[in-house]
Amino acid sequence: MQTTKENMLIKMEPAEATACTRPYAAIRFLPKENDLRPITNLSRKSPRTVNGMGSSNINSVNRRLRNPKLVLDYEMARESSQHGRSASGINDLFSCIKQAKEKLLTSATVDRPKVYMVKVDIKKSFDSINQEKLLEILKSTLKEEKYTIHQHCSVTPVKGRIVKRFTPNAIASDKLPPFVDYAHGQAEISKHAVLVDKVAHTSQRKSLILNQITEHIRENIVKFENRFYRQTTGIPQGSVLSPALCSVIQYACQAPFTDTAFNSVFTVLVNIYQNFVFCAMRFHAYCQELCMDPVSKQHMQPNALTAAVFEILRASFGFLNNNRGTVEAMTNTAAVNGAAAAATANATGTVIKNGIAERHVYWLGATAFCSILPSFPIYEPLRMSLQETILDIADRDERQYFKRILQSVVKDKRNHILDGIHYR
C-alpha cells in the first residue's frame, strides 16, 4: 500500500480538500503477487464533493464522462487500423470472438487448425502512463473541431412486453446522416425493432471534450480511510475512458520502433532483429509447453512448425507496412534498395516512414530463429528451410549492402540486452 501511494497517489492537504468542489471516488485494492492493484469505483454516484458540499444525487464520474467517451469511441472506430482493437466490455469481447469463429469456420472447411486462447498482460499498463504525454497525443487524436451527440430509441418486444433502449452516438458535426440512412445501417444490429430518432442533438466542441478528459486525468480524487488522495501518475482503473486512452498511447509508443524518419535505418533493423530473437525464444518455450518435449517427443508435426515460423515472417513484414491505417505506397527504388516505402499518419499527426525491404525482414527473421532454436530433430526441417532462405536472399541481394548492414545488425552490441533471458 505504501508503494502504491508513493508511486501513484499524493495526499491532499486539508486546505486543498476544503477548496475542492469535485466529486470523489471510493478506492479498493486487489492483492497481486508483490503489489496491490488500485481499483476506483467511478460508476457509483458520489455522496458528496471533496469539501463536503453537494447531495447524494451527484452524477458518477463515469456518467459525467459519457460525451467524451462517445467522441473517443467514434475516433477510435474510424481509425481502428491505427489504434488497434480494444474491447469495451463483455458484449464487445463476445462479438470479437464470434467474428473470429465465423471467419475460421468459413476459411477452413476440412482441416481446421487447433485454436488457442492467449492471455497477455502489460505490467502496470494503466498505472505507468505519462499523463502529460497522453494529453498531448489526444489533441491530435480528436480530429474534428465540433462533434454531434445524437440518440435514437430502439423499441423491441421482449417476452410479451415492450422494451425501450436509448443508444447515444457521436459523429463529426458535418457528417451527421439523415436518420433514415442511419437506421438502414442499424437494421442488422437491431432486428425486430422500431427505431425512433430522439431529434434533439447536442453539439460538443473539441476544446470542451479535451478539457473534460484533462480534468479527469489530472484531478482524479479518491478517498481511502477517510483521507483524500490525488492520482499523479497513470490513468484511473475503473474509468470508462481508460481502455481507449491506453490504446491511444500504446500506438503512439509503437511508432518510433519502425519509423525510419525518427530512427536511422540501421537502428530500425536492430529493433526488428531483436524482436525476432525474442519471438524465437518464446516460440521455443511454447513448443516445450504444448505437450512436447523437443528432445524425445514429436507431438507436433515439423511441417506445421515450419509453416508457423514463415507465417510469423510474413505477418511481421505486413505489420511494418500495413498495420497503421491507409498505406500510401511510394515507389522509390533508388532511395530504399527497391522496397516500397510505406507512409501513414500516426497519432501525433506526424508521418511514419518505413523503408525496409521485405527480403531484409525475412533474412533477419530467419537468422534470428536459426540462432535461437536448438538442434533438436523436430526442428531440423525448419532450420533447413530457414538456412535456405538466408542463402537465397544473400545470393540475390546487393553484396555490399548485405555484408555491411545486415551482418552488422546481427553483431550489434545492443543485442546483448537479450542474453540474460532464460527460455530453455
Summary of the structure (lengths in Angstrom):
residues: 424
radius of gyration: 26.1
end to end distance: 35.7
largest distance: 77.3
contacts: 1165
relative contact order: 0.11
helix: 48%
strand: 18%
